[in-house]
Amino acid sequence: MNIKQTLLATCLLAASANALAATTADLKVTGKVVPASCDVTIGTGAPIELGDIQVSALNPDPDKPTSLTVPSVPYNITCTGPVAISTSWVDNQEADGTYPSSNPNYFSLGKDAADAPIGHLWIQHGGGASVAVTGNGTETHANVITSADGITWVDSSYGQASKTQMNSFAPAGATTPAAYTTYSGNFTLKPQIAPVDTLDLSTSLNINANATMELNYL
């Protein structure tokens, strides 16, 4: 008897659902008309070669990482007219992990033969008015600002690239994205090799960092 009651309830629920089936459907089209388009370049487009790094050059303290010195890399964003933009970053090697692993501003350098992260790469625009910009033909400098949602912006002390935050550009002392025609500067790259006691040094460590900067119109 209980089974029959359960089946009846199920049938009634099914009938109710059919009775309330939608007879209309929406087609939504979204987009944005922007006042200008932009072209982005970073360096020459060729990989930055760190060369051969001898194990003997790594920090002899087995618990401490090794910071590497790398030349800065120029970048340039050229737009057909003044437009406010934001940039965000994707770590194309994220699956390889970083050391340490908890910082969203760290990008992967690849992993060793034992699948341990080789270290991390930190990418910075630079602090303060480090970005040269032009607006209405006048050249000036802008600060880097950062946001998690594209609505609330704050000053970015080091202008660091992030996998969870976006960056934009504003006049010194302001935290609202401003429209410029060109944006240019130099990325400071700070690669760091993990402590030697966390790495498999029986074979070569193949450093492989690969990150993409994405530009969005605000």
C-alpha positions as CSV (number, residue, x, y, z in Angstrom):
1,M,0.0,0.0,0.0
2,N,2.8,2.4,0.8
3,I,4.4,1.6,-2.5
4,K,1.2,2.5,-4.4
5,Q,1.0,5.8,-2.5
6,T,4.5,6.7,-3.4
7,L,3.9,6.0,-7.1
8,L,0.8,8.1,-7.1
9,A,2.6,11.0,-5.6
10,T,5.3,10.7,-8.2
11,C,2.8,10.7,-11.0
12,L,1.1,13.8,-9.6
13,L,4.4,15.6,-9.3
14,A,5.2,14.8,-12.9
15,A,1.8,15.9,-14.1
16,S,2.2,19.2,-12.2
17,A,5.6,19.8,-13.8
18,N,4.2,19.3,-17.3
19,A,1.3,21.6,-16.6
20,L,3.7,24.4,-15.7
21,A,6.1,23.9,-18.6
22,A,7.3,27.1,-20.2
23,T,5.8,28.1,-23.5
24,T,8.2,31.0,-24.1
25,A,12.0,31.3,-24.2
26,D,14.3,34.2,-24.2
27,L,17.2,35.0,-26.7
28,K,19.7,37.3,-25.1
29,V,22.4,39.2,-27.0
30,T,25.1,41.1,-25.1
31,G,28.1,43.1,-26.2
32,K,29.8,46.5,-25.8
33,V,30.5,49.3,-28.2
34,V,33.9,50.7,-27.3
35,P,35.4,54.1,-28.3
36,A,38.7,52.6,-29.4
37,S,40.6,49.4,-30.0
38,C,44.1,48.6,-28.6
39,D,47.1,46.7,-29.7
40,V,49.4,45.1,-27.1
41,T,53.0,44.1,-27.3
42,I,55.4,42.7,-24.6
43,G,59.1,42.7,-25.4
44,T,59.9,41.2,-28.8
45,G,57.6,38.2,-28.3
46,A,60.5,35.9,-28.0
47,P,61.1,33.8,-24.8
48,I,63.4,35.4,-22.2
49,E,66.4,33.2,-22.0
50,L,67.9,32.7,-18.5
51,G,70.7,30.6,-19.7
52,D,72.3,27.7,-17.8
53,I,72.2,28.2,-14.0
54,Q,74.7,26.1,-12.1
55,V,73.5,24.2,-9.1
56,S,76.5,25.6,-7.2
57,A,75.0,29.1,-7.8
58,L,71.8,28.3,-5.9
59,N,71.4,29.3,-2.3
60,P,73.6,27.0,-0.2
61,D,71.1,27.2,2.6
62,P,68.8,24.2,1.8
63,D,65.8,25.9,3.4
64,K,66.0,29.2,1.5
65,P,65.1,30.0,-2.1
66,T,67.3,31.6,-4.8
67,S,66.3,34.9,-6.4
68,L,67.4,35.4,-10.0
69,T,68.2,38.7,-11.7
70,V,66.4,39.2,-15.0
71,P,66.3,42.3,-17.2
72,S,63.1,44.2,-17.3
73,V,60.8,43.7,-20.3
74,P,59.1,46.6,-22.1
75,Y,55.4,46.6,-22.9
76,N,53.3,48.9,-24.9
77,I,49.5,49.3,-25.3
78,T,48.5,51.5,-28.2
79,C,44.9,52.4,-28.8
80,T,43.1,54.2,-31.6
81,G,41.7,56.7,-29.1
82,P,41.5,57.4,-25.4
83,V,39.9,54.3,-23.7
84,A,39.9,53.0,-20.1
85,I,41.2,49.5,-19.9
86,S,42.0,46.8,-17.4
87,T,44.5,43.9,-17.7
88,S,44.3,40.4,-16.2
89,W,46.7,37.5,-16.2
90,V,46.4,33.8,-16.8
91,D,49.2,31.3,-15.7
92,N,49.4,28.9,-18.6
93,Q,51.6,26.6,-16.5
94,E,49.4,26.8,-13.4
95,A,49.0,23.0,-13.3
96,D,52.8,22.7,-12.5
97,G,52.3,24.7,-9.3
98,T,54.5,27.3,-7.6
99,Y,56.7,27.4,-4.5
100,P,55.3,28.6,-2.2
101,S,51.8,27.7,-3.4
102,S,49.5,30.2,-1.6
103,N,50.2,33.5,-3.4
104,P,47.9,34.4,-6.3
105,N,50.7,36.8,-7.5
106,Y,53.1,33.9,-8.2
107,F,53.3,32.3,-11.6
108,S,54.7,28.9,-12.2
109,L,58.3,28.2,-13.4
110,G,57.4,24.5,-14.2
111,K,58.2,21.4,-12.2
112,D,61.1,19.0,-11.6
113,A,61.3,15.3,-12.4
114,A,59.6,14.5,-9.2
115,D,56.7,16.9,-10.0
116,A,57.8,19.4,-7.4
117,P,57.4,23.1,-8.4
118,I,60.7,24.7,-9.4
119,G,59.8,28.1,-7.8
120,H,57.7,31.1,-8.9
121,L,57.8,34.2,-11.1
122,W,56.6,37.6,-9.8
123,I,55.6,40.2,-12.5
124,Q,55.4,43.9,-11.6
125,H,54.6,47.1,-13.4
126,G,56.5,49.0,-10.7
127,G,55.2,51.2,-7.9
128,G,54.0,54.7,-8.1
129,A,53.6,56.6,-11.4
130,S,55.5,54.0,-13.3
131,V,53.3,53.8,-16.4
132,A,53.8,56.4,-19.2
133,V,50.5,57.3,-20.7
134,T,49.2,59.8,-23.3
135,G,45.8,61.3,-23.3
136,N,44.6,64.0,-25.8
137,G,48.2,64.2,-27.1
138,T,49.7,65.0,-23.7
139,E,52.2,62.6,-22.1
140,T,52.1,62.0,-18.4
141,H,52.4,59.1,-15.9
142,A,49.7,57.0,-14.3
143,N,49.6,54.8,-11.2
144,V,48.6,51.1,-11.3
145,I,45.4,50.4,-9.5
146,T,43.9,47.0,-8.7
147,S,40.4,45.4,-8.2
148,A,38.9,42.0,-7.6
149,D,35.5,42.8,-9.2
150,G,36.1,45.7,-11.5
151,I,34.0,48.0,-9.4
152,T,36.1,48.9,-6.3
153,W,39.6,49.9,-7.1
154,V,42.6,50.6,-4.8
155,D,46.2,51.6,-5.3
156,S,48.6,48.8,-6.2
157,S,51.8,49.3,-4.3
158,Y,54.0,47.4,-6.7
159,G,51.8,47.2,-9.7
160,Q,51.9,43.4,-9.4
161,A,50.3,41.0,-11.9
162,S,47.8,38.6,-10.3
163,K,45.8,35.6,-11.2
164,T,42.8,36.8,-9.1
165,Q,42.9,40.6,-9.4
166,M,42.8,42.9,-12.4
167,N,44.9,46.1,-13.0
168,S,44.0,49.4,-14.4
169,F,45.6,52.9,-14.6
170,A,44.7,56.2,-13.0
171,P,46.2,59.6,-12.3
172,A,48.4,59.9,-9.3
173,G,46.2,60.0,-6.1
174,A,43.1,58.7,-7.9
175,T,41.6,55.2,-7.8
176,T,39.2,55.5,-10.8
177,P,40.4,54.1,-14.1
178,A,41.1,56.8,-16.6
179,A,41.1,56.8,-20.4
180,Y,44.4,57.0,-22.2
181,T,45.6,56.5,-25.8
182,T,48.9,54.8,-25.0
183,Y,50.2,52.9,-22.0
184,S,53.9,51.9,-21.8
185,G,56.4,50.8,-19.2
186,N,58.6,47.9,-18.2
187,F,57.7,44.7,-16.4
188,T,60.0,43.9,-13.6
189,L,60.4,40.1,-13.5
190,K,61.4,38.4,-10.2
191,P,61.9,34.7,-10.7
192,Q,62.8,32.7,-7.6
193,I,64.1,29.1,-7.4
194,A,62.6,27.0,-4.6
195,P,64.9,25.8,-1.8
196,V,67.3,23.0,-2.9
197,D,65.9,20.6,-0.3
198,T,62.5,20.7,-2.1
199,L,63.9,19.9,-5.5
200,D,65.1,16.8,-7.4
201,L,68.5,18.0,-8.6
202,S,69.5,14.6,-10.1
203,T,68.5,15.9,-13.5
204,S,68.3,19.3,-15.1
205,L,65.5,21.7,-14.1
206,N,63.8,23.0,-17.2
207,I,62.4,26.4,-16.3
208,N,59.2,27.1,-18.2
209,A,57.2,30.1,-17.3
210,N,54.3,31.0,-19.6
211,A,51.7,33.7,-18.7
212,T,49.2,35.6,-20.8
213,M,48.1,39.2,-20.2
214,E,44.5,39.8,-21.3
215,L,43.2,43.3,-22.0
216,N,39.6,44.4,-21.4
217,Y,37.8,47.6,-22.2
218,L,36.0,49.3,-19.3
